[in-house]
Amino acid sequence: MMRINSIAIVSIGLIFLSSPILAKKSIENIKSDYFDSENKHKNITIYGSVVSKDNKEAISFASVYIKGTSRGVLTDEKGNFSIEMPKGNHQLVVSFIGYETHLMDIKINNDETRNFKIELSPSAYEIDEVVVVGASKGQITKEKGYTVGLVNTKDIKLQTIESVDLLDRASGITMRQDGGVGSSTQFNINGLSGNSIRIFIDGIPMRDYGSSFSLSSIPPSMIERIEIYKGVVPAALSEDALGGAVNVVLKQGLKNNLATSYSYGSFNTHKWDLTGDYSNKKGFTIGGSAFFNYSDNNYKVWGDDIRITDENYEMKKIVAKRFHDAYASGGVNVTAGIKNKKWADELLVGALYSKMKKEIQHGASPKIVYGNRHSKQETKMVNLRYSKANILKNVDLSVFTSYSHGNRQVIDTIPYMYNWLGEIETITENHDGQSVTVLRKWGNGEGGEASERKTDAMNIEDNISGRYNVIYRLLPNHSISANMLYNRFSRDIKDSYMPEMEQKLTETRYLTKNIYSFAYENRLFKDKLRSSVFYKVYHQKVKLADPVYDKDSETFKVNHIEKSLSDQGFGGAVSYEVFPALRISLSAEKAIRLPESSELLGNTTENIETAYDLRSEKSANINFGLFGEITLDKIHYLNYDVNLFYRNVTDMIHRAVLSPDDATYAYENIGRIKSKGIDIDLKYIYNQQLFISTSFSYLDARFNQRYDKMGVEYIQYRNRLRNMPYLTSNINVMWQKKDLFQKDALLSINYNLGYVHEFFLNWESLGSTGKAVIPMQLVHDAGIVYMFPKRKISLAFDVKNLFDKQVFDNWALQKPGRAFFAKLTYQIL
């Protein structure tokens, strides 16, 4: 009870800070704050718009401020702004990432309304945008009090590293991969992982796009930025994230362009992508992207689990190559429609197609080696997006709805046992008194490599999703909103090797989820104080029939399962600008996360078993942050972000592995988890030539349930969570030089050092000596990029894991060693 009460007290405190009534301010006083009535007779409001000089497109969220003061605003989504200025001579500063800063001298000497149209010229070098992240929707959300990390992909789009690599360098987030290119990826944010962290593409749940369209496959050139929400997730996203989310913002057509890139590297890795956008003055816009990835993933592995049986039938450790881990994926995404009409800010129709094939090298651990098991996936999706500000007076509406159809298939029909040399193992048998060498098979030889029977199981999945957001502006700087998420997921299973009776009894599996959220937001004291409070309602329903074979009666019996979950959550966020270089923030939430479809219903293509008894996760989350920017003489720039966090989780859903020899795994609720820690991000720029960024994260996440249902004390009580890094750090340095070899050319050299402190694979209380430990990891990456004059062509060369260190991750699954990659990028238009 104390856990819920504490979060309630913090949320009520946020309401006191944000509510004009509880703050004993009347509506008239609020208006007085906003319009600065004390100086109203001295100030003149000027209006304006900011557009791009090359194509006259509006620039959203550009920074507009009066030089020498702290008074400034951001342009809205249409590039418009208004700002109050005292009478006299002033200089207006207008800036946005990727454009030259514009200075305008303004003389205010009368009461006439002034209106300006300001044109920004594109920067001479796009790579100048490397670290400085301009005011974006993510930055605005951060200033509302939410803890948000912003990752700009512009600094890697010319390199050959992936988006997941860049995310792994940010503080507070750890990427957990099962291997090389295309391997399963999990996010860990402040001690919460897996489906506790929701992933979005342009604010839409990534599950709608299908698993073959993911961060592991989307090239960075398609991505504008990535927003990392640590802790409280805004109500507008309308999801059941427990304490974190990642929103991938794809590039939008701000100007007409067409670009392509191709890279080749170690382990026969190929990556190609194409992106393009076109828009005209009448508002028609069309954009699209395509990509293809392939890798053999045949990197070297070694360690305790990489063993073979020698000629003396003894187990022998070896250094081996992964021989059955090839991965291929590709996709096309097209969006077309209109923008900036009186009846619609945007009306866009989209279509997506993606496909993936992957060989499966082993089971839940490297001890189980496969040589024939593989999976396929295919996704088709159509979507509609509509938004309109002031669709009614002071009312904004946005709608997104989608339908996706996907097929996931696992094929496992050959029962031969392989070793890490890629050979089928043999065994000597006695046949009629003679020794005969035969190929070794799993089990009775009638199944596959991971199951007792052969399978070509096809999961046919349909997903209907819709998200609806309505905002009503009560007064200037005060608004309320209502948001709804609807998701209907269904799965049919077909398997030609499944007994006929079982096929007939297997019905469609359904999972329906509805989430409603309501929020109030305000801005007071000339935007120095920003706050919001929200309330969420969750509903989920699962329905299926699961045939189970009864050995006694030798028939199939049907388990009819129908399960409903309902819950409520609430929270809020507040931030205050102490002075221009310092803003403090506080956010708190009682968060709910409903079990996901694969966790409840299992997934044969990913070796996941069913777990119908899973309960919802619940967490009390609190974040406190300090962040700001300091600029000195336009030469030195420092950005800092410090975040303290606390999580108290009940019934955490966690991936369980019963033993190292298991081929499959399931999910389980593991009781109470309490975590706390700190994240620190620092970014420094010198003279637009030297860029240094560093991050540090410390996590203290512990199993906090003392007794089980029988009153027996858990041996892992107060242990750190198993298989979870708790101390990580990262340093990235980039140096660039213009006109070094050619006039208007640009050379960039980058270096990255990643550190992960050692951590236990299992609970630290288990065993006294010889505990399985994931060793300390220190990984060096380096690269060089040369951009030819006119920015049409660039060449890049990168080295990952420079010193070929052994790098582990989920359950001691080794990731690639040293690898070399080269990339060519061509800006066609």
C-alpha positions in Angstrom: 0.0 0.0 0.0 2.9 2.3 0.8 4.1 1.9 -2.8 0.9 3.1 -4.4 0.5 5.9 -1.8 4.0 7.3 -2.4 3.4 7.6 -6.1 0.0 9.1 -5.4 1.6 11.8 -3.2 4.1 12.7 -5.9 1.4 12.9 -8.5 -0.8 15.0 -6.3 2.2 17.3 -5.7 2.5 17.7 -9.5 -1.2 18.6 -9.7 -0.6 21.3 -7.0 2.3 22.7 -9.0 0.3 22.7 -12.3 -3.3 23.5 -11.3 -4.1 27.2 -11.2 -6.9 26.6 -8.7 -4.7 24.8 -6.2 -1.9 27.3 -6.8 -4.6 29.9 -5.7 -4.4 31.7 -9.0 -7.5 32.8 -10.8 -8.1 32.5 -14.5 -7.4 36.2 -14.8 -4.1 35.8 -13.1 -3.1 33.0 -15.4 -3.8 35.2 -18.4 -1.9 38.0 -16.7 1.1 35.7 -16.4 0.9 34.6 -20.0 0.5 38.1 -21.4 2.9 39.7 -19.0 0.3 42.4 -18.1 2.8 44.2 -15.9 4.7 45.3 -19.1 1.8 44.9 -21.5 1.7 48.6 -22.3 5.4 48.6 -23.1 5.5 45.5 -25.3 4.6 44.9 -28.9 3.7 41.5 -30.2 5.3 40.7 -33.5 4.3 37.8 -35.7 6.2 35.8 -38.3 6.9 32.6 -40.2 10.1 30.6 -40.8 10.6 28.8 -44.1 13.4 27.1 -46.0 15.0 29.4 -48.6 15.6 26.6 -51.1 12.0 25.2 -51.3 9.9 27.6 -49.3 8.8 24.7 -47.0 7.7 25.7 -43.4 10.3 24.9 -40.7 8.6 23.5 -37.6 10.1 24.0 -34.1 12.8 26.5 -35.2 14.2 28.5 -32.3 13.3 32.3 -32.3 14.7 34.5 -29.5 15.7 38.0 -28.7 19.5 38.3 -28.4 20.7 39.1 -25.0 17.6 38.0 -23.2 16.0 34.7 -22.1 12.8 35.5 -24.1 12.2 33.0 -26.9 9.7 30.8 -28.6 9.5 27.9 -31.0 7.7 27.9 -34.3 4.6 25.7 -34.6 4.1 22.8 -37.0 3.4 25.4 -39.8 6.5 27.4 -39.0 4.5 30.3 -37.4 5.5 32.2 -34.3 4.6 35.2 -32.2 6.8 37.0 -29.6 6.5 40.1 -27.4 9.2 42.7 -27.7 9.7 46.0 -25.7 10.0 49.2 -27.7 13.5 49.9 -28.9 16.2 48.3 -31.1 16.6 44.5 -30.9 18.2 41.6 -32.8 16.1 38.5 -33.5 18.0 35.2 -33.7 16.4 32.4 -35.7 18.0 29.0 -35.9 17.3 25.4 -36.8 19.4 22.3 -37.2 20.7 21.9 -40.7 20.3 25.7 -41.5 22.5 28.8 -41.1 21.6 30.9 -38.1 19.7 34.1 -39.2 20.1 37.4 -37.5 17.5 40.2 -38.0 17.7 43.8 -36.7 14.2 45.0 -35.6 13.2 48.5 -34.4 10.1 48.7 -32.3 8.9 52.3 -32.0 5.1 52.2 -32.3 2.0 50.1 -31.6 1.6 48.7 -35.1 1.5 44.9 -35.5 4.6 43.7 -37.3 4.7 40.5 -39.4 7.9 38.9 -40.8 8.7 36.1 -43.2 12.1 34.7 -42.4 14.0 32.4 -44.8 16.8 30.1 -43.5 19.5 29.0 -45.8 20.6 25.3 -45.6 24.0 24.7 -43.9 26.9 24.3 -46.2 27.8 21.0 -44.6 25.0 18.7 -43.5 27.4 16.9 -41.2 27.7 20.0 -39.1 24.5 18.8 -37.6 26.3 15.9 -35.9 25.7 16.4 -32.2 23.6 19.6 -31.8 20.0 18.4 -31.5 17.6 21.2 -32.4 14.3 21.8 -30.7 12.1 18.9 -31.8 8.9 17.4 -30.6 11.1 15.2 -28.4 12.9 18.2 -26.9 9.6 19.9 -26.3 8.3 16.8 -24.5 11.5 16.8 -22.4 10.9 20.4 -21.4 7.4 19.3 -20.1 9.1 17.3 -17.4 9.4 13.9 -19.1 12.9 12.2 -19.1 13.7 11.9 -22.8 17.0 11.0 -24.4 17.3 12.3 -28.0 19.5 10.4 -30.5 20.1 12.1 -33.9 21.1 9.6 -36.6 22.7 12.3 -38.8 26.0 11.5 -37.2 25.9 7.9 -38.4 24.0 7.9 -41.6 27.2 8.0 -43.6 28.9 5.4 -41.4 28.2 1.6 -41.5 27.0 1.2 -37.9 23.4 0.4 -37.2 20.8 2.3 -35.3 20.9 -0.2 -32.4 24.7 0.5 -32.0 23.9 4.2 -31.6 21.2 3.5 -29.1 23.6 1.3 -27.1 25.8 4.4 -26.6 23.1 6.4 -24.9 23.0 6.5 -21.1 20.3 4.5 -19.4 19.6 2.1 -22.3 21.3 -1.2 -23.1 20.8 -3.2 -26.2 20.7 -6.9 -25.7 21.3 -9.0 -28.8 21.4 -12.7 -29.4 24.1 -12.5 -32.1 24.9 -10.8 -35.3 22.9 -9.0 -38.0 19.2 -9.8 -37.7 19.4 -11.4 -34.3 16.8 -10.9 -31.7 17.2 -7.5 -29.9 15.9 -6.4 -26.6 16.0 -3.0 -25.0 16.8 -2.4 -21.3 16.0 1.0 -19.9 16.8 1.6 -16.2 16.3 -2.1 -15.3 13.2 -2.7 -17.3 13.5 -4.8 -20.5 11.7 -6.8 -23.1 8.1 -5.8 -23.7 8.2 -3.6 -20.7 9.8 -1.2 -23.1 7.4 -0.2 -25.9 8.9 0.5 -29.4 7.2 2.9 -31.8 7.7 4.1 -35.3 6.4 7.6 -35.7 4.4 7.1 -32.6 2.8 3.9 -33.9 3.5 0.6 -32.0 6.2 -1.3 -34.0 4.3 -4.6 -33.7 1.9 -3.1 -36.3 4.8 -3.1 -38.8 5.7 -6.8 -38.3 8.9 -8.2 -36.9 10.8 -8.1 -40.2 10.6 -4.3 -40.1 12.6 -3.5 -37.0 15.5 -1.4 -35.7 17.8 -4.3 -36.7 16.8 -3.9 -40.3 15.8 -0.3 -40.8 18.9 1.6 -42.1 19.8 4.8 -40.2 19.4 6.8 -43.5 15.6 6.3 -43.1 15.5 7.6 -39.6 15.4 11.3 -38.6 16.0 10.8 -34.8 15.2 8.4 -32.0 13.5 9.5 -28.8 14.2 7.4 -25.6 11.6 7.9 -22.9 13.0 6.9 -19.5 10.3 6.4 -16.9 7.0 8.2 -17.5 5.6 7.9 -21.1 3.4 10.7 -22.3 -0.4 9.9 -22.4 -0.5 10.8 -26.1 1.4 7.6 -27.0 -1.5 5.7 -25.4 0.4 2.6 -24.7 1.0 0.3 -21.7 4.7 0.9 -21.4 5.9 0.0 -17.9 8.7 2.5 -17.5 10.2 3.4 -20.9 9.7 3.6 -24.6 11.7 4.2 -27.8 10.1 6.2 -30.6 11.8 6.0 -34.0 10.9 9.1 -36.1 11.3 8.4 -39.8 12.3 11.1 -42.2 9.6 13.3 -43.6 9.7 15.0 -47.0 10.9 18.5 -46.1 12.5 18.9 -49.5 12.7 16.9 -52.7 15.6 14.4 -52.6 16.7 11.0 -53.6 19.7 9.2 -52.1 21.1 5.6 -52.0 23.9 3.8 -50.2 25.5 0.4 -50.2 27.9 -1.1 -47.7 29.9 -4.4 -47.6 31.8 -5.9 -44.8 33.0 -8.8 -42.7 31.0 -12.1 -42.6 29.7 -11.4 -46.1 27.5 -8.6 -44.9 25.7 -6.5 -47.5 23.4 -3.5 -46.9 21.6 -1.3 -49.4 19.0 1.4 -49.0 17.2 4.0 -51.1 15.2 7.0 -49.7 13.3 9.7 -51.6 10.7 12.4 -51.1 8.8 14.7 -53.4 6.3 17.5 -52.7 4.9 20.4 -54.7 3.4 23.8 -54.0 -0.2 22.4 -54.2 0.5 20.3 -51.1 0.9 16.9 -52.8 3.6 14.8 -51.2 5.0 11.3 -51.8 7.9 9.6 -50.0 9.3 6.2 -49.9 12.2 4.0 -48.9 13.5 0.6 -49.6 16.2 -1.6 -48.0 17.9 -5.0 -48.3 20.2 -6.7 -45.7 22.2 -9.9 -45.9 24.8 -11.5 -43.8 26.3 -15.0 -43.3 27.0 -14.1 -39.7 29.8 -16.7 -39.8 31.9 -15.1 -37.1 34.1 -17.0 -34.6 32.8 -18.1 -31.3 34.4 -19.8 -28.3 33.9 -20.5 -24.6 32.5 -23.0 -22.2 29.5 -23.9 -24.4 31.4 -24.2 -27.7 32.5 -27.9 -27.5 32.7 -31.1 -29.5 33.2 -34.7 -28.6 36.7 -35.9 -29.7 37.8 -39.3 -30.8 38.0 -40.4 -27.2 34.4 -39.4 -26.6 35.5 -36.6 -24.3 34.2 -33.0 -24.5 36.7 -30.6 -25.9 36.5 -26.8 -26.1 37.2 -25.3 -29.6 37.1 -22.1 -31.5 34.4 -22.5 -34.2 32.6 -20.5 -36.8 28.9 -20.1 -36.8 27.8 -22.1 -39.9 24.0 -21.9 -39.9 23.1 -18.3 -39.1 22.6 -16.5 -42.5 20.1 -13.7 -42.4 18.3 -11.8 -45.2 15.7 -9.1 -45.0 14.2 -6.4 -47.3 11.3 -4.0 -47.4 9.6 -1.1 -49.1 7.6 1.7 -47.4 5.7 4.2 -49.4 3.5 7.2 -48.2 1.5 9.6 -50.3 -1.1 12.3 -49.7 -1.6 16.0 -49.1 -0.4 18.5 -46.6 -1.2 22.0 -45.5 -4.8 22.2 -46.7 -7.6 24.1 -44.9 -9.4 20.9 -44.1 -6.3 18.8 -43.2 -2.8 19.6 -42.0 -1.9 16.1 -43.4 -3.8 13.2 -45.0 -1.5 10.4 -45.8 -2.0 6.9 -47.0 0.9 4.4 -46.5 1.8 0.9 -47.6 4.6 -1.4 -46.4 5.9 -4.7 -47.4 8.8 -6.5 -45.7 10.2 -10.0 -45.8 12.8 -11.9 -43.8 14.6 -15.3 -43.9 16.9 -16.5 -41.1 18.8 -19.6 -40.3 18.7 -20.7 -36.6 22.1 -21.7 -35.2 21.2 -22.9 -31.7 18.5 -23.0 -29.1 18.3 -21.0 -25.9 22.0 -21.5 -25.3 24.9 -22.4 -27.6 25.1 -25.9 -26.2 22.2 -26.9 -28.6 23.6 -26.7 -32.1 21.3 -26.7 -35.2 22.2 -27.2 -38.8 18.8 -27.2 -40.6 16.3 -25.3 -38.6 15.2 -21.9 -40.1 12.4 -19.3 -40.1 10.6 -17.0 -42.5 8.5 -13.9 -42.0 6.5 -11.7 -44.3 4.4 -8.6 -43.5 2.0 -6.5 -45.5 0.6 -3.3 -44.0 -1.7 -0.4 -45.1 -2.3 2.7 -42.9 -4.1 6.0 -42.9 -2.9 9.1 -41.1 -4.9 12.3 -40.6 -4.3 15.4 -38.5 -5.9 18.9 -38.3 -5.3 21.7 -35.9 -8.4 23.7 -35.1 -10.7 21.2 -36.7 -13.2 22.9 -34.4 -12.4 26.1 -32.4 -9.4 25.4 -30.2 -9.7 21.6 -31.0 -6.9 19.5 -32.6 -7.5 16.0 -34.0 -5.0 13.3 -35.1 -5.9 9.8 -36.2 -3.8 6.8 -37.2 -5.2 3.5 -38.2 -3.6 0.5 -39.8 -4.2 -3.1 -40.8 -1.3 -5.6 -41.2 -1.2 -9.2 -42.3 1.8 -11.3 -41.5 3.1 -14.8 -41.8 5.8 -16.3 -39.5 7.0 -19.8 -40.3 9.5 -22.1 -38.7 10.8 -25.1 -40.6 12.3 -28.0 -38.6 12.0 -31.3 -40.4 15.5 -32.9 -40.3 16.5 -34.6 -37.0 20.2 -34.9 -37.4 22.5 -33.7 -34.6 25.2 -31.2 -35.6 28.4 -30.2 -33.7 30.2 -26.8 -33.8 32.4 -28.0 -36.7 29.3 -28.0 -38.8 29.4 -31.8 -39.0 26.6 -34.2 -38.5 27.6 -36.3 -35.4 27.9 -40.1 -35.8 27.4 -42.9 -33.3 28.4 -46.6 -33.4 25.5 -49.1 -33.1 25.5 -52.9 -32.9 23.5 -54.4 -35.7 23.4 -58.2 -35.8 26.7 -58.4 -34.0 28.4 -55.9 -36.2 29.4 -52.3 -35.4 27.8 -49.9 -37.7 28.4 -46.1 -37.8 25.2 -44.2 -38.3 24.2 -40.5 -38.3 23.1 -39.4 -34.9 19.5 -38.1 -34.5 17.6 -36.2 -31.9 15.2 -38.2 -29.7 13.6 -41.0 -31.6 14.6 -39.6 -35.0 11.0 -38.8 -36.0 11.1 -35.1 -35.1 13.2 -32.1 -35.9 16.2 -30.5 -34.2 14.2 -28.6 -31.5 11.0 -30.7 -31.1 9.9 -34.3 -30.9 8.0 -34.0 -34.1 8.7 -32.3 -37.4 7.1 -28.9 -38.0 6.6 -26.3 -40.7 4.3 -24.3 -38.5 2.9 -21.2 -40.1 1.6 -18.4 -37.8 -0.8 -16.3 -39.7 -1.3 -13.0 -37.9 -3.7 -10.1 -38.4 -3.4 -6.9 -36.6 -5.9 -4.0 -36.6 -4.8 -0.9 -34.7 -6.0 2.6 -34.3 -4.9 5.5 -32.2 -7.0 8.7 -31.8 -5.9 11.9 -30.1 -8.1 15.0 -29.4 -6.7 18.1 -27.8 -8.8 21.0 -26.5 -7.2 24.3 -25.6 -9.0 25.8 -22.7 -7.0 29.0 -22.5 -3.6 30.1 -23.8 -1.1 27.6 -22.5 -3.8 25.3 -21.0 -5.2 22.2 -22.7 -6.9 18.9 -22.0 -6.6 15.8 -24.2 -8.3 12.5 -24.7 -6.5 9.6 -26.3 -7.5 6.0 -27.2 -5.5 3.0 -28.5 -7.4 0.0 -30.0 -5.5 -3.1 -30.9 -7.0 -6.4 -32.2 -4.5 -9.2 -32.7 -5.4 -12.7 -34.0 -3.3 -15.7 -34.9 -4.0 -18.9 -36.8 -1.6 -21.8 -36.8 -1.1 -24.2 -39.6 1.3 -27.1 -39.6 1.2 -30.0 -42.1 2.9 -32.2 -39.6 0.3 -31.6 -36.9 -2.1 -34.5 -36.3 -5.4 -34.0 -38.2 -7.5 -34.1 -35.0 -5.3 -31.5 -33.4 -5.5 -29.2 -36.4 -9.3 -29.4 -36.3 -9.4 -28.5 -32.6 -7.0 -25.6 -32.9 -8.9 -22.3 -33.2 -7.9 -18.8 -33.9 -6.2 -17.0 -30.9 -7.4 -13.5 -30.2 -5.9 -10.7 -28.1 -7.8 -7.4 -27.8 -6.4 -4.4 -26.0 -8.0 -1.0 -25.3 -6.2 1.8 -23.6 -7.8 5.2 -22.7 -5.9 8.2 -21.4 -6.9 11.7 -20.3 -4.4 14.5 -19.7 -4.2 18.1 -18.6 -1.2 20.3 -19.6 -0.2 23.9 -18.9 2.6 26.4 -19.3 3.0 29.2 -16.8 5.4 32.1 -16.0 6.4 32.7 -19.6 7.0 29.0 -20.2 9.4 28.6 -17.3 7.0 26.2 -15.6 5.5 23.3 -17.6 3.5 20.5 -16.2 1.0 17.8 -17.0 -1.1 15.2 -15.2 -2.8 12.1 -16.7 -5.0 9.1 -16.0 -5.1 5.8 -17.9 -7.5 2.9 -18.1 -6.4 -0.5 -19.5 -8.4 -3.4 -20.8 -7.2 -6.7 -22.4 -9.0 -9.9 -23.4 -7.5 -13.2 -24.6 -9.5 -16.0 -26.1 -8.3 -19.3 -27.5 -8.7 -23.1 -27.6 -5.6 -25.1 -27.0 -5.6 -28.8 -27.9 -3.6 -31.0 -25.4 -2.8 -34.6 -26.0 -3.9 -36.9 -23.1 -1.7 -40.0 -22.9 -4.1 -41.9 -20.8 -7.0 -41.7 -23.2 -4.8 -41.3 -26.3 -7.0 -38.4 -27.5 -6.8 -34.7 -27.6 -8.6 -32.6 -25.1 -9.3 -28.9 -25.6 -8.4 -26.3 -23.0 -10.7 -23.3 -23.6 -9.0 -20.2 -22.3 -10.7 -16.9 -22.0 -9.0 -14.3 -19.8 -9.6 -10.6 -19.2 -7.4 -8.0 -17.5 -8.4 -4.5 -16.4 -6.4 -1.9 -14.5 -5.8 1.9 -14.0 -2.8 4.1 -13.8 -2.0 7.8 -13.3 0.9 10.1 -13.1 2.3 13.5 -14.1 5.4 15.5 -15.0 6.7 19.0 -14.2 9.7 21.1 -15.2 11.0 24.5 -14.3 13.6 26.7 -15.9 15.7 28.0 -13.1 17.8 30.0 -15.6 18.5 29.6 -19.3 21.2 27.0 -18.8 19.4 25.0 -16.2 16.0 23.3 -16.2 14.9 20.8 -13.5 12.2 18.1 -14.0 10.2 15.7 -12.0 7.9 12.9 -13.2 6.0 10.1 -11.5 3.6 7.4 -12.5 1.8 4.3 -11.4 2.4 2.3 -14.6 0.8 -0.8 -15.9 2.0 -3.2 -18.6 -0.3 -5.9 -20.0 1.2 -9.2 -21.2 2.1 -9.2 -24.9 0.8 -11.7 -27.4 4.0 -13.8 -27.7 4.4 -13.9 -23.9 0.9 -15.2 -23.4 0.3 -17.2 -26.6 3.9 -18.3 -27.3 5.6 -18.2 -30.7 6.9 -21.3 -32.4 9.1 -19.3 -34.8 11.1 -17.9 -31.8 11.1 -21.0 -29.6 8.7 -19.3 -27.1 6.2 -21.5 -25.2 2.8 -20.4 -24.0 2.3 -18.9 -20.5 -1.4 -18.2 -20.0 -1.2 -17.4 -16.3 0.9 -14.3 -16.7 -0.2 -11.3 -14.7 0.2 -7.6 -15.6 3.3 -5.9 -14.6 2.9 -2.9 -12.3 5.5 -0.3 -11.4 5.8 2.9 -9.3 8.2 5.2 -11.3 9.9 8.4 -10.2 12.4 10.4 -12.2 14.3 13.6 -11.2 16.4 15.4 -13.8 18.7 18.3 -14.4 19.5 19.4 -18.0 20.6 22.4 -19.9 22.9 23.9 -22.6 25.8 26.3 -22.2 27.4 28.2 -25.2 30.5 30.4 -24.9 31.6 32.7 -27.7 30.0 30.4 -30.3 33.1 28.2 -30.0 32.4 26.1 -26.9 29.1 24.3 -26.5 28.2 22.0 -23.6 25.0 20.0 -23.2 24.4 18.1 -20.0 21.6 15.8 -18.8 21.5 14.1 -15.4 18.7 11.7 -14.4 18.0 10.0 -11.1 15.4 7.3 -11.1 13.5 4.9 -8.9 11.3 1.9 -9.9 9.3 -0.4 -7.7 8.0 -3.2 -9.9 5.5 -6.0 -9.1 5.1 -9.2 -11.1 7.8 -8.3 -13.6 7.5 -10.4 -16.7 10.9 -11.9 -17.5 12.4 -14.4 -19.9 13.0 -17.7 -18.1 15.5 -20.4 -19.1 14.9 -23.6 -17.3 18.3 -25.1 -18.0 21.1 -24.5 -20.5 20.0 -27.6 -22.4 16.5 -26.4 -23.1 15.7 -25.6 -26.8 12.7 -23.4 -25.9 11.8 -20.9 -23.2 8.8 -19.2 -21.7 8.1 -16.0 -19.8 7.3 -15.8 -16.1 6.4 -13.3 -13.4 9.3 -13.0 -11.0 7.8 -11.1 -8.1 8.9 -7.7 -6.9 11.8 -5.8 -8.3 13.2 -2.6 -6.9 15.7 -0.5 -8.9 17.3 2.8 -8.6 20.2 4.5 -10.3 21.6 7.5 -12.2 22.2 8.3 -15.9 24.6 11.1 -17.0 25.0 12.4 -20.6 27.6 15.1 -21.5 28.2 16.5 -25.0 30.9 19.0 -25.9 31.6 20.8 -29.2 34.6 22.9 -29.9 34.5 25.2 -32.9 32.3 22.8 -34.9 35.4 20.6 -35.4 35.8 18.5 -32.3 32.7 16.6 -30.9 32.9 14.6 -27.7 30.0 12.8 -26.0 30.1 10.6 -23.0 27.5 8.7 -21.1 27.5 6.9 -17.7 24.8 4.6 -16.2 24.6 2.9 -12.9 21.7 0.6 -12.1 20.9 -1.1 -8.8 18.0 -3.5 -9.6 17.3 -6.2 -7.1 14.9 -9.1 -6.5 12.8 -7.7 -3.7 10.3 -10.5 -2.8 11.3 -12.4 0.3 8.9 -15.3 0.5 7.1 -17.5 -1.9 3.5 -18.7 -1.5 4.5 -21.4 0.9 6.4 -19.0 3.1 9.8 -20.2 2.0 12.4 -17.5 1.7 13.8 -17.0 -1.9 17.5 -17.7 -2.1 17.8 -14.8 -4.5 16.2 -12.3 -2.1 18.0 -8.9 -2.4 20.2 -10.2 -5.3 20.9 -8.1 -8.3 18.8 -9.2 -11.3 20.5 -12.0 -13.1 22.0 -11.6 -16.6 21.7 -7.8 -16.5 24.5 -5.2 -16.8 24.4 -2.6 -14.0 27.4 -0.4 -14.8 28.0 0.9 -18.3 29.8 3.8 -19.9 30.6 5.2 -23.3 32.9 7.8 -24.9 32.5 8.9 -28.5 34.9 11.4 -30.2 34.7 12.8 -33.6 37.0 15.3 -35.4 36.2 16.8 -38.8 38.1 19.1 -41.1 36.9 21.0 -44.1 39.0 21.7 -47.3 41.7 19.2 -46.2 42.3 17.5 -49.6 39.8 19.3 -51.8 38.0 22.6 -51.5 34.5 22.1 -50.1 35.3 18.5 -49.1 35.0 17.2 -45.6 37.0 14.6 -43.7 35.6 13.1 -40.5 37.3 10.7 -38.1 35.4 9.0 -35.3 36.2 6.7 -32.3 34.0 5.0 -29.8 34.8 3.2 -26.5 32.1 1.2 -24.8 32.5 -0.3 -21.4 30.3 -2.9 -19.6 31.2 -4.0 -16.1 31.2 -7.7 -15.3 27.9 -9.2 -14.1 26.5 -12.6 -13.0 24.7 -14.8 -15.5 22.5 -16.2 -12.8 21.5 -15.2 -9.3 24.6 -14.3 -7.3 23.5 -16.4 -4.3 23.5 -19.6 -6.3 26.7 -21.5 -5.8 29.8 -20.4 -3.9 32.6 -20.9 -6.4 32.8 -21.1 -10.2 29.8 -18.8 -10.7 29.0 -18.0 -14.4 30.1 -14.4 -14.9 29.8 -12.3 -18.0 33.3 -10.7 -18.0 34.1 -7.0 -18.2 33.8 -5.8 -21.8 35.8 -3.0 -23.3 35.0 -2.5 -27.0 36.8 -0.1 -29.4 35.2 1.1 -32.6 36.7 3.5 -35.2 35.9 4.9 -38.5 36.6 7.5 -41.2 34.2 9.3 -43.6 35.2 11.4 -46.6 32.5 13.7 -48.2 33.4 14.9 -51.6 32.6 18.4 -52.8 29.0 19.3 -53.3 28.0 16.6 -50.8 26.9 14.2 -53.6 29.2 11.3 -52.8 30.7 10.1 -49.5 32.9 7.1 -48.7 33.2 5.6 -45.2 35.3 2.9 -43.6 34.6 1.5 -40.1 36.2 -1.1 -37.8 34.0 -2.6 -35.1 35.5 -4.3 -32.0 39.0 -3.2 -33.1 40.9 -5.5 -30.8 38.7 -8.6 -31.4 37.5 -8.9 -27.8 35.0 -11.6 -26.8 31.6 -9.8 -26.3 28.7 -11.6 -24.7 25.1 -10.7 -24.2 21.8 -12.5 -23.5 22.5 -15.7 -21.6 26.2 -15.7 -22.7 25.4 -15.6 -26.4 28.5 -14.3 -28.1 28.3 -11.3 -30.5 30.7 -10.7 -33.5 34.4 -10.1 -33.0 36.5 -7.7 -35.1 34.7 -6.7 -38.3 35.5 -4.3 -41.2 32.9 -2.4 -43.3 33.0 0.1 -46.2 30.1 2.2 -47.4 29.3 4.4 -50.4 26.5 7.0 -50.2 25.3 8.9 -53.3 22.9 11.8 -53.1 21.1 11.6 -56.4 18.9 14.7 -56.0 
